[in-house]
Amino acid sequence: MKRKVYHIILPSIMPVLFLIIAFTPVEVLGCFMRGLIALLITLVSGLAALVAVTIGVKGRVRNDRNSIWWVISTLILVIPLIAMVLQA
């Protein structure tokens, strides 16, 4: 249960926040502020994905069976990056 919380539920907060900002009407935050917040979420998610993939690769080199959880975290954290590229 602890692994599911740390590697699935917590990383999925970033894509949910990104989608909330993306679907917020322009009148609420303004176009400029929505863009800055979305960019900030994307940058933080991308940095967290880099950290997760680094830990996963180190675990894979050491033949750690639990390194697949870091790969799952990376795939979840990359979702805002992909969405940002598709929206641009």
Backbone as CSV, one residue per row, in Angstrom:
resi,resn,N_x,N_y,N_z,CA_x,CA_y,CA_z,C_x,C_y,C_z
1,MET,0.822,-1.202,0.000,0.000,0.000,0.000,0.864,1.263,0.000
2,LYS,1.965,1.220,0.759,2.829,2.388,0.865,3.462,2.719,-0.481
3,ARG,3.850,1.696,-1.241,4.445,1.928,-2.560,3.435,2.546,-3.516
4,LYS,2.202,2.105,-3.446,1.169,2.661,-4.325,0.941,4.139,-4.020
5,VAL,0.984,4.492,-2.755,0.793,5.894,-2.392,1.950,6.735,-2.898
6,TYR,3.185,6.276,-2.668,4.363,7.061,-3.033,4.643,7.090,-4.528
7,HIS,4.303,6.026,-5.244,4.699,5.939,-6.648,3.556,6.110,-7.643
8,ILE,2.332,6.096,-7.172,1.199,6.278,-8.098,0.348,7.476,-7.693
9,ILE,-0.078,7.523,-6.450,-1.012,8.567,-6.033,-0.330,9.932,-5.935
10,LEU,0.827,10.013,-5.276,1.505,11.310,-5.156,1.983,11.871,-6.504
11,PRO,2.592,11.064,-7.389,2.964,11.634,-8.694,1.766,12.034,-9.558
12,SER,0.620,11.397,-9.351,-0.533,11.745,-10.177,-1.159,13.085,-9.780
13,ILE,-0.671,13.705,-8.722,-1.142,15.039,-8.354,-0.751,16.053,-9.422
14,MET,0.437,15.915,-9.987,0.906,16.867,-11.008,0.032,16.868,-12.265
15,PRO,-0.270,15.723,-12.865,-1.155,15.773,-14.031,-2.553,16.300,-13.705
16,VAL,-3.047,15.983,-12.508,-4.374,16.481,-12.127,-4.346,18.003,-11.995
17,LEU,-3.303,18.543,-11.352,-3.185,20.003,-11.241,-3.079,20.654,-12.614
18,PHE,-2.297,20.039,-13.497,-2.147,20.587,-14.841,-3.481,20.609,-15.577
19,LEU,-4.246,19.530,-15.474,-5.546,19.488,-16.151,-6.534,20.475,-15.542
20,ILE,-6.465,20.665,-14.231,-7.340,21.650,-13.596,-7.031,23.050,-14.125
21,ILE,-5.749,23.387,-14.225,-5.357,24.699,-14.755,-5.732,24.809,-16.229
22,ALA,-5.555,23.739,-16.991,-5.860,23.782,-18.423,-7.354,23.974,-18.681
23,PHE,-8.202,23.428,-17.818,-9.641,23.544,-18.025,-10.272,24.703,-17.258
24,THR,-9.472,25.479,-16.561,-9.983,26.663,-15.884,-10.287,27.739,-16.919
25,PRO,-11.424,28.385,-16.845,-11.735,29.441,-17.814,-10.735,30.599,-17.732
26,VAL,-10.527,31.241,-18.852,-9.571,32.349,-18.928,-10.009,33.496,-18.029
27,GLU,-11.283,33.679,-17.855,-11.784,34.788,-17.048,-11.422,34.653,-15.577
28,VAL,-11.142,33.451,-15.114,-10.846,33.238,-13.698,-9.435,33.697,-13.357
29,LEU,-8.439,33.240,-14.105,-7.042,33.560,-13.795,-6.387,34.489,-14.807
30,GLY,-6.927,34.561,-15.961,-6.284,35.318,-17.028,-5.356,34.400,-17.817
31,CYS,-5.159,34.754,-19.048,-4.384,33.899,-19.940,-2.917,33.822,-19.509
32,PHE,-2.336,34.944,-19.164,-0.920,34.987,-18.786,-0.666,34.169,-17.520
33,MET,-1.513,34.335,-16.506,-1.314,33.628,-15.242,-1.544,32.126,-15.410
34,ARG,-2.531,31.749,-16.202,-2.753,30.325,-16.464,-1.542,29.703,-17.136
35,GLY,-0.961,30.422,-18.070,0.219,29.918,-18.759,1.408,29.768,-17.833
36,LEU,1.611,30.754,-16.971,2.725,30.669,-16.020,2.551,29.522,-15.030
37,ILE,1.344,29.349,-14.532,1.094,28.259,-13.589,1.270,26.909,-14.281
38,ALA,0.766,26.783,-15.501,0.929,25.533,-16.243,2.397,25.254,-16.532
39,LEU,3.153,26.304,-16.868,4.582,26.138,-17.102,5.309,25.719,-15.829
40,LEU,4.956,26.309,-14.709,5.566,25.950,-13.438,5.277,24.494,-13.073
41,ILE,4.037,24.079,-13.232,3.675,22.687,-12.951,4.438,21.742,-13.876
42,THR,4.565,22.117,-15.130,5.285,21.280,-16.088,6.763,21.181,-15.743
43,LEU,7.371,22.289,-15.359,8.789,22.263,-14.994,9.046,21.423,-13.744
44,VAL,8.218,21.582,-12.729,8.375,20.797,-11.508,8.155,19.318,-11.796
45,SER,7.168,19.013,-12.603,6.897,17.622,-12.958,8.045,17.039,-13.776
46,GLY,8.599,17.819,-14.671,9.727,17.338,-15.472,10.961,17.086,-14.626
47,LEU,11.245,17.976,-13.684,12.381,17.762,-12.793,12.171,16.537,-11.904
48,ALA,10.959,16.363,-11.414,10.659,15.183,-10.609,10.767,13.907,-11.439
49,ALA,10.389,13.975,-12.715,10.528,12.813,-13.594,11.997,12.480,-13.823
50,LEU,12.836,13.505,-13.962,14.276,13.254,-14.111,14.857,12.583,-12.862
51,VAL,14.445,13.035,-11.703,14.903,12.416,-10.461,14.421,10.977,-10.376
52,ALA,13.164,10.739,-10.711,12.610,9.390,-10.640,13.288,8.448,-11.629
53,VAL,13.566,8.923,-12.828,14.218,8.053,-13.801,15.660,7.776,-13.392
54,THR,16.326,8.729,-12.763,17.685,8.499,-12.280,17.706,7.434,-11.185
55,ILE,16.788,7.535,-10.253,16.703,6.531,-9.189,16.330,5.171,-9.783
56,GLY,15.437,5.164,-10.757,15.046,3.909,-11.394,16.187,3.247,-12.144
57,VAL,16.986,4.033,-12.842,18.124,3.477,-13.581,19.178,2.944,-12.616
58,LYS,19.423,3.668,-11.530,20.373,3.175,-10.533,19.890,1.853,-9.927
59,GLY,18.601,1.777,-9.661,18.040,0.534,-9.133,18.106,-0.595,-10.142
60,ARG,17.898,-0.275,-11.405,17.955,-1.293,-12.453,19.386,-1.829,-12.612
61,VAL,20.372,-0.952,-12.495,21.770,-1.382,-12.591,22.128,-2.300,-11.417
62,ARG,21.568,-2.023,-10.261,21.827,-2.844,-9.068,20.928,-4.072,-9.005
63,ASN,20.132,-4.312,-10.032,19.193,-5.443,-10.094,18.165,-5.401,-8.962
64,ASP,17.694,-4.203,-8.668,16.662,-4.033,-7.653,15.305,-4.339,-8.281
65,ARG,14.565,-5.240,-7.645,13.257,-5.619,-8.189,12.224,-4.501,-8.085
66,ASN,12.446,-3.559,-7.190,11.481,-2.489,-6.968,11.716,-1.269,-7.853
67,SER,12.660,-1.343,-8.765,12.937,-0.185,-9.620,11.817,0.070,-10.623
68,ILE,10.957,-0.909,-10.853,9.835,-0.714,-11.774,8.868,0.347,-11.240
69,TRP,8.792,0.500,-9.915,7.928,1.525,-9.333,8.390,2.914,-9.726
70,TRP,9.699,3.106,-9.847,10.224,4.406,-10.259,9.924,4.671,-11.729
71,VAL,9.891,3.624,-12.525,9.520,3.787,-13.935,8.057,4.205,-14.042
72,ILE,7.212,3.613,-13.224,5.791,3.983,-13.214,5.635,5.444,-12.793
73,SER,6.383,5.855,-11.772,6.335,7.254,-11.338,6.769,8.190,-12.453
74,THR,7.819,7.794,-13.179,8.308,8.622,-14.280,7.252,8.771,-15.364
75,LEU,6.584,7.676,-15.707,5.557,7.735,-16.750,4.396,8.633,-16.343
76,ILE,4.050,8.622,-15.074,2.970,9.493,-14.603,3.413,10.950,-14.611
77,LEU,4.655,11.204,-14.201,5.138,12.582,-14.115,5.399,13.210,-15.481
78,VAL,5.507,12.413,-16.521,5.772,12.936,-17.863,4.485,13.416,-18.546
79,ILE,3.349,13.061,-18.012,2.068,13.424,-18.635,1.909,14.934,-18.822
80,PRO,2.223,15.795,-17.821,2.113,17.240,-18.095,3.061,17.735,-19.167
81,LEU,4.250,17.138,-19.284,5.178,17.531,-20.342,4.594,17.227,-21.722
82,ILE,4.028,16.059,-21.861,3.426,15.675,-23.142,2.236,16.567,-23.453
83,ALA,1.419,16.847,-22.439,0.256,17.708,-22.660,0.675,19.119,-23.048
84,MET,1.743,19.619,-22.448,2.222,20.971,-22.785,2.706,21.019,-24.232
85,VAL,3.411,20.002,-24.659,3.902,19.968,-26.047,2.730,19.851,-27.014
86,LEU,1.741,19.055,-26.684,0.584,18.899,-27.565,-0.257,20.173,-27.638
87,GLN,-0.311,20.935,-26.557,-1.087,22.175,-26.565,-0.356,23.324,-27.249
88,ALA,0.944,23.243,-27.303,1.718,24.349,-27.881,1.648,24.377,-29.387
